[in-house]
Amino acid sequence: MGRSFRWLLASSWTSNIGDGIALAAGPLLVASQTNSAFIVALAGLMQKLPWLIFGLWAGALADRLDRRKVVMIADTLRAGVVAVLCVTIVTGHVNIGVVMITMTLYGVAEVFADTTTSTLLPMMVDRRDLGTGNQRLQAGFLTCNQLVGPPVGAFLFAAGMAWPFLVQVLCVLLAVLLVSRIATSQASSADPVARTHVRRDVVEGLRWIWQHAAVRTLALVILVFNVTWAAAWSVLVLWSRDHLGMSETGFGLLTTGSAVGGLIGTGLYGSIERRFKLATIMRVCLLLEVLTHLALALVTTGWLAIAVMVEFGAYAFIWGTVSNTVRQRAVPQRYHGRVSAAYMMCVYGGLIVGQAIGGVIAQHWGLVAPFWFAFFGAGITLALVWKQLGSIAHADSGDDRPATSAT
């Protein structure tokens, strides 16, 4: 699939190792600085909130500037923020205020880095290879971010509070070096920078999404399904402990089961894509999402819940691969940054809204109620878009230019 894709893949895997280490070390650092459950929850929100504030601007800049340079600058800033945190830890000046500011600034840089990185794959590989490319990137995320990174991060934190963040800095800087090896001709925006205001570019991108029925519907599906998913998963730890009687180890097995299922799903994606139509894959994945909520609302034993989570991980990462592939094929190069940013805003906006809804529902009607809400909400949404999924799956931008360079 080309040398540039290999550099992108290596960079993604390396960066995900660092992010996976921080996935465990970050909450441990927050918990070491405060006993307030509210502040602990707020710390996680502070890293998601920048997506809602800066997402569209990041997408517009990705469509105007050299995308490779944007990724390199944003990742360097990420490393710099974490490096300052390491200094405060080593010198004994760390406190919850420093940690919160670090997570916020890191989240802002992450918005620009992740939004722009998501536009690189369609510029490097042919359309027929987008599914394979997304599959390999997803496999790296699962392996490095979900399976390898967190236990390593917890181990390093136990060895010394600063160690996991120092390793994260090194991983991100190495990822910057790997991205720098990508051919410049395959990492610049498709169109020259227009002499327009960024705000106008943002409006133009939103207008394009709204006028493109397939892309608009897919964005709405992602928004609603993230609301219903987050509503149920917001109480997952309490549901596993108080409803199923699982221990902390049992709850860990739920998340591990999801990651294992994801590896199975990404491993099977290539053969699934060759045998079935994309519309069929999308319908099956969304149907399994609905049935997963139903299953978790009905299960009464921990081992069965773990089995359901393995199934969840398998179809969820197949859905992630196919939905990214469909979007990348449907969107012209010049809009990739803005559309990607809008989709990420749907993801994080849905998560924030869903978490709030789930907490309220659980407080009034019990820990199982959010799963019933998710089942009916996702089921009704799927019924409404079932027929449209065929046109969504095979939407095309009409841009027949090859994604790779002439060479």
VOPAGU-2260 file (C-alpha; in pm, 1 decimal, decimal comma):
REM VOPAGU-2260
SITE   aa  ch    i         X         Y         Z
SITE  MET   A    0       0,0       0,0       0,0
SITE  GLY   A    1     300,4     228,4     -31,2
SITE  ARG   A    2     587,9     358,5     177,4
SITE  SER   A    3     398,4     664,5     300,3
SITE  PHE   A    4     120,6     444,3     438,2
SITE  ARG   A    5     378,4     239,1     626,9
SITE  TRP   A    6     517,2     555,3     787,5
SITE  LEU   A    7     162,8     663,5     880,0
SITE  LEU   A    8      86,2     321,2    1026,7
SITE  ALA   A    9     408,7     315,3    1230,0
SITE  SER   A   10     338,0     666,7    1357,8
SITE  SER   A   11     -17,2     573,2    1456,3
SITE  TRP   A   12      89,7     260,7    1642,5
SITE  THR   A   13     368,3     447,3    1825,4
SITE  SER   A   14     140,8     734,4    1924,5
SITE  ASN   A   15    -125,3     490,0    2045,0
SITE  ILE   A   16     124,5     321,7    2277,6
SITE  GLY   A   17     185,4     658,6    2444,6
SITE  ASP   A   18    -185,9     739,1    2459,1
SITE  GLY   A   19    -261,6     393,6    2600,0
SITE  ILE   A   20      -3,8     444,8    2875,1
SITE  ALA   A   21    -168,2     777,9    2962,2
SITE  LEU   A   22    -511,8     612,1    2953,4
SITE  ALA   A   23    -424,8     437,6    3281,8
SITE  ALA   A   24    -170,7     681,7    3425,5
SITE  GLY   A   25    -387,8     991,3    3374,2
SITE  PRO   A   26    -677,8     886,8    3601,3
SITE  LEU   A   27    -426,2     752,0    3855,0
SITE  LEU   A   28    -254,2    1092,3    3862,1
SITE  VAL   A   29    -586,5    1272,5    3905,0
SITE  ALA   A   30    -689,3    1037,6    4185,1
SITE  SER   A   31    -354,8    1096,0    4359,0
SITE  GLN   A   32    -425,0    1470,1    4373,5
SITE  THR   A   33    -790,8    1472,5    4485,1
SITE  ASN   A   34   -1053,1    1260,5    4657,1
SITE  SER   A   35   -1342,9    1443,2    4490,2
SITE  ALA   A   36   -1545,6    1220,1    4258,7
SITE  PHE   A   37   -1677,4    1534,1    4086,8
SITE  ILE   A   38   -1326,3    1657,7    4002,4
SITE  VAL   A   39   -1222,8    1312,8    3882,8
SITE  ALA   A   40   -1520,6    1308,0    3644,3
SITE  LEU   A   41   -1455,2    1669,8    3542,1
SITE  ALA   A   42   -1095,4    1585,0    3447,8
SITE  GLY   A   43   -1217,8    1336,8    3186,8
SITE  LEU   A   44   -1464,5    1592,6    3054,1
SITE  MET   A   45   -1194,3    1858,2    3017,3
SITE  GLN   A   46   -1012,8    1641,9    2762,7
SITE  LYS   A   47   -1331,8    1587,4    2556,4
SITE  LEU   A   48   -1468,6    1940,7    2571,1
SITE  PRO   A   49   -1210,1    2090,2    2328,6
SITE  TRP   A   50   -1362,0    1877,6    2050,5
SITE  LEU   A   51   -1686,6    2071,0    2080,0
SITE  ILE   A   52   -1508,8    2408,7    2092,3
SITE  PHE   A   53   -1224,5    2371,2    1842,0
SITE  GLY   A   54   -1330,0    2072,4    1627,2
SITE  LEU   A   55   -1468,4    2263,6    1328,5
SITE  TRP   A   56   -1178,4    2508,5    1329,3
SITE  ALA   A   57    -931,3    2220,9    1332,2
SITE  GLY   A   58   -1107,7    2065,7    1034,5
SITE  ALA   A   59   -1099,9    2391,6     840,2
SITE  LEU   A   60    -726,3    2434,3     901,2
SITE  ALA   A   61    -661,3    2074,6     795,5
SITE  ASP   A   62    -826,3    2153,7     461,5
SITE  ARG   A   63    -624,8    2474,9     414,1
SITE  LEU   A   64    -272,6    2381,9     524,2
SITE  ASP   A   65      -8,0    2115,9     470,5
SITE  ARG   A   66    -161,5    1831,1     666,6
SITE  ARG   A   67     167,9    1662,5     747,1
SITE  LYS   A   68     304,3    1980,7     906,0
SITE  VAL   A   69     -17,3    2036,4    1103,4
SITE  VAL   A   70      11,1    1686,7    1253,0
SITE  MET   A   71     378,4    1737,0    1335,5
SITE  ILE   A   72     320,3    2073,9    1503,6
SITE  ALA   A   73      14,5    1956,6    1699,6
SITE  ASP   A   74     187,6    1640,4    1821,2
SITE  THR   A   75     497,8    1838,9    1919,2
SITE  LEU   A   76     275,7    2067,6    2125,6
SITE  ARG   A   77     115,7    1760,8    2286,0
SITE  ALA   A   78     458,2    1632,4    2382,9
SITE  GLY   A   79     555,7    1975,1    2517,0
SITE  VAL   A   80     249,6    1996,5    2741,0
SITE  VAL   A   81     316,3    1653,5    2890,2
SITE  ALA   A   82     687,5    1734,7    2928,8
SITE  VAL   A   83     597,4    2037,3    3143,5
SITE  LEU   A   84     376,2    1809,8    3353,5
SITE  CYS   A   85     673,0    1575,9    3402,6
SITE  VAL   A   86     882,3    1867,9    3529,1
SITE  THR   A   87     616,8    1965,9    3784,2
SITE  ILE   A   88     596,6    1605,8    3906,2
SITE  VAL   A   89     972,8    1565,6    3940,3
SITE  THR   A   90    1011,2    1900,8    4118,4
SITE  GLY   A   91     716,3    1835,1    4350,2
SITE  HIS   A   92     504,5    2124,9    4222,8
SITE  VAL   A   93     225,0    1913,7    4074,3
SITE  ASN   A   94    -129,6    1967,6    4201,6
SITE  ILE   A   95    -482,1    1911,8    4074,9
SITE  GLY   A   96    -487,6    2255,9    3911,4
SITE  VAL   A   97    -174,6    2177,4    3709,4
SITE  VAL   A   98    -317,8    1839,2    3609,6
SITE  MET   A   99    -649,1    1992,5    3494,2
SITE  ILE   A  100    -474,6    2262,1    3289,4
SITE  THR   A  101    -247,8    1998,1    3134,8
SITE  MET   A  102    -541,9    1776,7    3035,2
SITE  THR   A  103    -724,7    2073,2    2880,3
SITE  LEU   A  104    -425,6    2193,9    2677,3
SITE  TYR   A  105    -345,0    1837,3    2576,9
SITE  GLY   A  106    -704,5    1794,9    2461,5
SITE  VAL   A  107    -684,8    2108,9    2246,8
SITE  ALA   A  108    -366,5    1989,3    2073,3
SITE  GLU   A  109    -520,0    1644,2    2033,8
SITE  VAL   A  110    -816,6    1791,2    1843,6
SITE  PHE   A  111    -588,1    1935,8    1575,0
SITE  ALA   A  112    -360,9    1629,5    1565,6
SITE  ASP   A  113    -635,5    1366,3    1542,0
SITE  THR   A  114    -855,9    1562,7    1301,3
SITE  THR   A  115    -571,7    1615,9    1057,3
SITE  THR   A  116    -431,3    1263,8    1095,3
SITE  SER   A  117    -770,2    1121,5     993,2
SITE  THR   A  118    -739,1    1300,1     656,5
SITE  LEU   A  119    -404,5    1143,1     562,0
SITE  LEU   A  120    -511,4     787,1     479,6
SITE  PRO   A  121    -740,8     877,1     182,3
SITE  MET   A  122    -452,6    1076,9      32,7
SITE  MET   A  123    -212,2     781,4      37,8
SITE  VAL   A  124    -403,9     474,0     -75,2
SITE  ASP   A  125    -647,7     387,2    -351,5
SITE  ARG   A  126   -1017,7     384,3    -270,2
SITE  ARG   A  127   -1032,1       5,7    -290,0
SITE  ASP   A  128    -765,0     -14,2     -16,7
SITE  LEU   A  129    -931,1     222,5     231,8
SITE  GLY   A  130   -1098,1     -65,3     417,6
SITE  THR   A  131    -766,5    -246,1     461,6
SITE  GLY   A  132    -593,7      74,5     569,0
SITE  ASN   A  133    -858,6     150,9     830,1
SITE  GLN   A  134    -846,1    -209,6     948,4
SITE  ARG   A  135    -472,4    -188,1    1016,1
SITE  LEU   A  136    -503,9     147,2    1191,7
SITE  GLN   A  137    -786,6       6,1    1408,1
SITE  ALA   A  138    -576,1    -298,3    1492,3
SITE  GLY   A  139    -300,8     -67,8    1613,6
SITE  PHE   A  140    -543,9     128,3    1826,2
SITE  LEU   A  141    -679,6    -187,6    1987,3
SITE  THR   A  142    -343,2    -348,8    2047,9
SITE  CYS   A  143    -145,5     -45,1    2161,6
SITE  ASN   A  144    -409,4     183,9    2310,5
SITE  GLN   A  145    -646,6     -66,5    2467,8
SITE  LEU   A  146    -443,6    -380,2    2550,0
SITE  VAL   A  147     -72,7    -300,0    2582,0
SITE  GLY   A  148     -68,9      64,6    2688,0
SITE  PRO   A  149    -293,0      69,9    3000,3
SITE  PRO   A  150    -121,9    -209,6    3200,0
SITE  VAL   A  151     220,0     -65,1    3108,9
SITE  GLY   A  152      99,6     278,3    3219,4
SITE  ALA   A  153     -23,6     143,7    3554,0
SITE  PHE   A  154     305,7     -41,8    3608,1
SITE  LEU   A  155     515,5     265,8    3527,5
SITE  PHE   A  156     301,1     484,8    3754,7
SITE  ALA   A  157     363,1     241,9    4040,8
SITE  ALA   A  158     737,7     261,2    3970,7
SITE  GLY   A  159     734,1     641,8    3973,1
SITE  MET   A  160     466,6     904,7    3911,0
SITE  ALA   A  161     657,2    1074,1    3628,4
SITE  TRP   A  162     768,8     763,6    3436,2
SITE  PRO   A  163     452,4     694,3    3231,6
SITE  PHE   A  164     430,3    1054,7    3114,4
SITE  LEU   A  165     798,1    1063,9    3021,9
SITE  VAL   A  166     750,4     751,4    2810,5
SITE  GLN   A  167     442,7     911,4    2653,0
SITE  VAL   A  168     648,5    1216,3    2555,2
SITE  LEU   A  169     907,5     992,4    2387,2
SITE  CYS   A  170     636,4     798,4    2200,2
SITE  VAL   A  171     470,1    1113,5    2068,3
SITE  LEU   A  172     803,0    1263,9    1956,7
SITE  LEU   A  173     891,3     939,9    1779,0
SITE  ALA   A  174     549,9     952,8    1608,8
SITE  VAL   A  175     633,0    1305,3    1488,2
SITE  LEU   A  176     958,8    1178,3    1340,0
SITE  LEU   A  177     776,5     896,1    1159,1
SITE  VAL   A  178     512,2    1132,7    1016,5
SITE  SER   A  179     791,9    1357,2     887,0
SITE  ARG   A  180     900,4    1072,5     657,1
SITE  ILE   A  181     569,8    1078,0     467,9
SITE  ALA   A  182     609,3    1213,0     115,4
SITE  THR   A  183     513,7    1580,8     106,6
SITE  SER   A  184     314,9    1533,5    -215,1
SITE  GLN   A  185      85,1    1290,1     -35,0
SITE  ALA   A  186      20,8    1498,4     277,2
SITE  SER   A  187     -75,4    1841,1     146,1
SITE  SER   A  188    -432,7    1958,6     100,1
SITE  ALA   A  189    -586,1    1875,5    -234,7
SITE  ASP   A  190    -655,4    2241,1    -316,7
SITE  PRO   A  191    -432,8    2546,2    -269,9
SITE  VAL   A  192    -510,3    2767,7      29,0
SITE  ALA   A  193    -802,4    2990,0     -56,1
SITE  ARG   A  194    -794,5    3354,1      49,0
SITE  THR   A  195   -1104,3    3322,7     262,9
SITE  HIS   A  196   -1171,8    3348,9     634,5
SITE  VAL   A  197   -1160,0    3023,4     831,1
SITE  ARG   A  198   -1515,4    3091,9     949,6
SITE  ARG   A  199   -1632,5    3086,1     590,1
SITE  ASP   A  200   -1459,1    2751,1     537,8
SITE  VAL   A  201   -1635,6    2610,5     844,8
SITE  VAL   A  202   -1975,0    2723,1     715,5
SITE  GLU   A  203   -1895,7    2583,8     370,4
SITE  GLY   A  204   -1807,6    2245,5     522,1
SITE  LEU   A  205   -2125,9    2231,0     729,6
SITE  ARG   A  206   -2330,9    2330,2     426,9
SITE  TRP   A  207   -2171,8    2051,8     220,8
SITE  ILE   A  208   -2251,9    1792,4     489,5
SITE  TRP   A  209   -2610,9    1909,1     517,2
SITE  GLN   A  210   -2664,3    1899,6     141,0
SITE  HIS   A  211   -2510,2    1552,1     103,8
SITE  ALA   A  212   -2790,9    1322,0     215,7
SITE  ALA   A  213   -2578,7    1011,4     274,6
SITE  VAL   A  214   -2304,0    1186,5     472,7
SITE  ARG   A  215   -2563,0    1385,9     670,9
SITE  THR   A  216   -2759,3    1074,3     764,4
SITE  LEU   A  217   -2444,9     886,6     866,9
SITE  ALA   A  218   -2344,0    1177,6    1092,9
SITE  LEU   A  219   -2687,4    1176,6    1258,7
SITE  VAL   A  220   -2670,2     798,5    1307,2
SITE  ILE   A  221   -2330,0     832,3    1475,1
SITE  LEU   A  222   -2461,5    1112,2    1699,0
SITE  VAL   A  223   -2772,5     924,0    1814,3
SITE  PHE   A  224   -2598,1     589,9    1860,4
SITE  ASN   A  225   -2328,9     757,1    2072,0
SITE  VAL   A  226   -2596,7     917,3    2289,1
SITE  THR   A  227   -2765,8     581,6    2350,5
SITE  TRP   A  228   -2434,1     398,2    2394,9
SITE  ALA   A  229   -2297,6     652,7    2644,1
SITE  ALA   A  230   -2623,8     654,1    2840,9
SITE  ALA   A  231   -2581,5     282,3    2910,5
SITE  TRP   A  232   -2203,9     277,8    2950,3
SITE  SER   A  233   -2203,9     575,6    3189,8
SITE  VAL   A  234   -2321,6     342,0    3468,6
SITE  LEU   A  235   -2134,4      31,0    3352,7
SITE  VAL   A  236   -1905,2      15,2    3656,3
SITE  LEU   A  237   -2195,9      51,8    3901,6
SITE  TRP   A  238   -2412,0    -188,2    3698,4
SITE  SER   A  239   -2139,3    -454,9    3702,7
SITE  ARG   A  240   -2077,8    -414,1    4077,0
SITE  ASP   A  241   -2426,2    -363,0    4218,9
SITE  HIS   A  242   -2646,4    -543,2    3964,6
SITE  LEU   A  243   -2422,7    -833,8    3866,6
SITE  GLY   A  244   -2214,1    -851,1    4184,2
SITE  MET   A  245   -1882,6    -839,6    3996,0
SITE  SER   A  246   -1554,0    -741,3    4159,7
SITE  GLU   A  247   -1307,0    -479,9    4034,5
SITE  THR   A  248   -1129,2    -760,1    3850,8
SITE  GLY   A  249   -1456,8    -862,3    3691,2
SITE  PHE   A  250   -1515,1    -509,4    3568,0
SITE  GLY   A  251   -1165,5    -511,5    3419,2
SITE  LEU   A  252   -1254,9    -830,6    3234,4
SITE  LEU   A  253   -1552,8    -651,2    3077,8
SITE  THR   A  254   -1326,6    -389,8    2918,1
SITE  THR   A  255   -1065,6    -651,6    2827,7
SITE  GLY   A  256   -1337,0    -862,8    2665,8
SITE  SER   A  257   -1434,6    -565,8    2450,6
SITE  ALA   A  258   -1074,5    -519,5    2334,5
SITE  VAL   A  259   -1034,4    -891,6    2260,5
SITE  GLY   A  260   -1354,6    -886,7    2058,5
SITE  GLY   A  261   -1224,0    -583,2    1870,8
SITE  LEU   A  262    -909,1    -771,2    1771,0
SITE  ILE   A  263   -1122,9   -1058,9    1646,1
SITE  GLY   A  264   -1341,6    -818,8    1447,9
SITE  THR   A  265   -1055,7    -629,8    1285,7
SITE  GLY   A  266    -885,2    -959,3    1201,9
SITE  LEU   A  267   -1197,4   -1079,1    1020,7
SITE  TYR   A  268   -1276,6    -749,8     848,6
SITE  GLY   A  269   -1089,3    -821,7     526,6
SITE  SER   A  270   -1275,1   -1144,5     455,8
SITE  ILE   A  271   -1606,8    -989,9     563,8
SITE  GLU   A  272   -1562,9    -694,8     327,1
SITE  ARG   A  273   -1485,7    -930,2      37,5
SITE  ARG   A  274   -1790,7   -1149,8      99,0
SITE  PHE   A  275   -2062,5    -899,9     188,6
SITE  LYS   A  276   -2187,8    -565,2      65,1
SITE  LEU   A  277   -2098,8    -263,7     277,0
SITE  ALA   A  278   -2467,6    -188,7     330,9
SITE  THR   A  279   -2518,6    -538,0     471,3
SITE  ILE   A  280   -2221,1    -499,7     704,7
SITE  MET   A  281   -2351,4    -165,3     830,4
SITE  ARG   A  282   -2700,3    -301,1     893,5
SITE  VAL   A  283   -2573,2    -606,2    1078,6
SITE  CYS   A  284   -2339,8    -398,2    1296,6
SITE  LEU   A  285   -2610,8    -151,7    1395,7
SITE  LEU   A  286   -2857,3    -434,7    1458,5
SITE  LEU   A  287   -2602,1    -602,2    1685,7
SITE  GLU   A  288   -2566,6    -272,7    1871,4
SITE  VAL   A  289   -2939,9    -272,0    1942,3
SITE  LEU   A  290   -2935,7    -636,7    2051,0
SITE  THR   A  291   -2631,0    -578,0    2272,3
SITE  HIS   A  292   -2820,8    -318,1    2474,3
SITE  LEU   A  293   -3107,4    -565,9    2507,7
SITE  ALA   A  294   -2873,9    -844,9    2615,8
SITE  LEU   A  295   -2706,4    -630,2    2880,8
SITE  ALA   A  296   -3046,2    -523,0    3010,7
SITE  LEU   A  297   -3141,5    -889,3    3057,6
SITE  VAL   A  298   -2819,4   -1059,9    3176,2
SITE  THR   A  299   -2787,1   -1152,0    3542,3
SITE  THR   A  300   -2444,0   -1320,6    3551,6
SITE  GLY   A  301   -2096,9   -1176,9    3505,7
SITE  TRP   A  302   -1962,4   -1443,6    3271,0
SITE  LEU   A  303   -2250,0   -1385,7    3029,0
SITE  ALA   A  304   -2189,8   -1010,3    3040,3
SITE  ILE   A  305   -1824,1   -1068,6    2949,8
SITE  ALA   A  306   -1932,7   -1282,5    2652,5
SITE  VAL   A  307   -2163,2   -1002,4    2536,9
SITE  MET   A  308   -1874,9    -754,1    2565,1
SITE  VAL   A  309   -1656,4    -972,7    2341,3
SITE  GLU   A  310   -1935,0    -969,9    2083,1
SITE  PHE   A  311   -1971,2    -592,7    2130,5
SITE  GLY   A  312   -1600,9    -534,0    2065,8
SITE  ALA   A  313   -1607,9    -746,2    1750,9
SITE  TYR   A  314   -1891,0    -565,1    1574,8
SITE  ALA   A  315   -1806,3    -219,2    1715,6
SITE  PHE   A  316   -1463,0    -211,8    1555,5
SITE  ILE   A  317   -1594,5    -358,7    1231,8
SITE  TRP   A  318   -1846,9     -73,0    1233,6
SITE  GLY   A  319   -1569,2     178,0    1303,5
SITE  THR   A  320   -1368,9      47,3    1009,5
SITE  VAL   A  321   -1657,1      36,3     762,6
SITE  SER   A  322   -1805,8     373,7     863,6
SITE  ASN   A  323   -1467,6     545,2     825,7
SITE  THR   A  324   -1419,1     376,4     489,0
SITE  VAL   A  325   -1763,7     479,0     364,0
SITE  ARG   A  326   -1711,2     839,3     476,1
SITE  GLN   A  327   -1363,6     864,8     324,0
SITE  ARG   A  328   -1490,2     733,6     -10,6
SITE  ALA   A  329   -1787,2     970,1     -13,4
SITE  VAL   A  330   -1612,0    1294,3      82,6
SITE  PRO   A  331   -1394,6    1490,7    -164,7
SITE  GLN   A  332   -1035,4    1552,1     -56,4
SITE  ARG   A  333   -1087,9    1923,7       0,2
SITE  TYR   A  334   -1358,2    1856,3     262,9
SITE  HIS   A  335   -1198,0    1567,0     452,1
SITE  GLY   A  336   -1077,3    1779,5     743,9
SITE  ARG   A  337   -1407,0    1958,1     802,9
SITE  VAL   A  338   -1621,7    1647,7     764,1
SITE  SER   A  339   -1393,3    1445,2     991,1
SITE  ALA   A  340   -1410,6    1718,9    1254,5
SITE  ALA   A  341   -1790,3    1731,9    1231,4
SITE  TYR   A  342   -1808,0    1355,0    1279,5
SITE  MET   A  343   -1580,6    1370,2    1584,0
SITE  MET   A  344   -1802,2    1642,3    1728,4
SITE  CYS   A  345   -2098,2    1407,1    1682,4
SITE  VAL   A  346   -1904,1    1135,4    1863,4
SITE  TYR   A  347   -1797,4    1345,5    2161,8
SITE  GLY   A  348   -2116,4    1549,1    2172,7
SITE  GLY   A  349   -2314,4    1226,5    2181,4
SITE  LEU   A  350   -2092,3    1087,1    2457,7
SITE  ILE   A  351   -2133,1    1396,0    2675,7
SITE  VAL   A  352   -2510,6    1415,1    2629,0
SITE  GLY   A  353   -2550,3    1039,3    2672,3
SITE  GLN   A  354   -2352,1    1032,2    2995,5
SITE  ALA   A  355   -2571,4    1304,4    3141,6
SITE  ILE   A  356   -2892,3    1128,2    3032,8
SITE  GLY   A  357   -2772,8     791,5    3162,1
SITE  GLY   A  358   -2693,8     931,4    3504,7
SITE  VAL   A  359   -3037,7    1088,1    3538,7
SITE  ILE   A  360   -3218,4     773,5    3421,4
SITE  ALA   A  361   -3019,6     548,9    3654,7
SITE  GLN   A  362   -3080,9     782,0    3948,1
SITE  HIS   A  363   -3459,7     769,0    3902,1
SITE  TRP   A  364   -3528,1     422,3    3756,8
SITE  GLY   A  365   -3231,4     203,9    3849,6
SITE  LEU   A  366   -2907,4      81,6    3694,2
SITE  VAL   A  367   -3073,2    -134,7    3427,5
SITE  ALA   A  368   -3295,6     146,9    3295,5
SITE  PRO   A  369   -3020,9     315,8    3084,5
SITE  PHE   A  370   -2974,8      -9,9    2890,6
SITE  TRP   A  371   -3346,8     -20,4    2811,7
SITE  PHE   A  372   -3328,1     344,7    2702,3
SITE  ALA   A  373   -3034,1     256,8    2477,1
SITE  PHE   A  374   -3218,9     -44,9    2332,5
SITE  PHE   A  375   -3531,8     147,0    2237,3
SITE  GLY   A  376   -3348,3     463,3    2125,8
SITE  ALA   A  377   -3103,3     276,9    1902,8
SITE  GLY   A  378   -3376,1      44,2    1774,4
SITE  ILE   A  379   -3605,2     326,9    1666,2
SITE  THR   A  380   -3315,3     509,1    1498,5
SITE  LEU   A  381   -3212,5     195,8    1308,1
SITE  ALA   A  382   -3568,9     138,5    1188,2
SITE  LEU   A  383   -3581,2     494,4    1052,3
SITE  VAL   A  384   -3253,0     471,0     856,4
SITE  TRP   A  385   -3263,5     101,7     756,7
SITE  LYS   A  386   -3349,8     165,6     390,5
SITE  GLN   A  387   -3114,0     461,4     361,6
SITE  LEU   A  388   -2811,3     257,6     466,5
SITE  GLY   A  389   -2788,5     115,7     114,3
SITE  SER   A  390   -2732,1     457,4     -40,3
SITE  ILE   A  391   -2503,2     561,5     244,6
SITE  ALA   A  392   -2276,9     260,2     200,9
SITE  HIS   A  393   -2222,1     325,5    -170,0
SITE  ALA   A  394   -2214,8     704,9    -174,3
SITE  ASP   A  395   -1923,8     836,6    -376,6
SITE  SER   A  396   -1771,5    1180,7    -398,6
SITE  GLY   A  397   -1754,4    1164,7    -775,0
SITE  ASP   A  398   -1386,3    1249,5    -751,3
SITE  ASP   A  399   -1222,9     975,1    -953,8
SITE  ARG   A  400    -870,0    1101,3    -907,3
SITE  PRO   A  401    -649,1     837,6    -745,5
SITE  ALA   A  402    -570,9     890,2    -380,5
SITE  THR   A  403    -204,1     816,4    -441,4
SITE  SER   A  404      37,9    1042,9    -621,9
SITE  ALA   A  405     125,7     995,9    -988,2
SITE  THR   A  406     450,7     826,4    -896,3
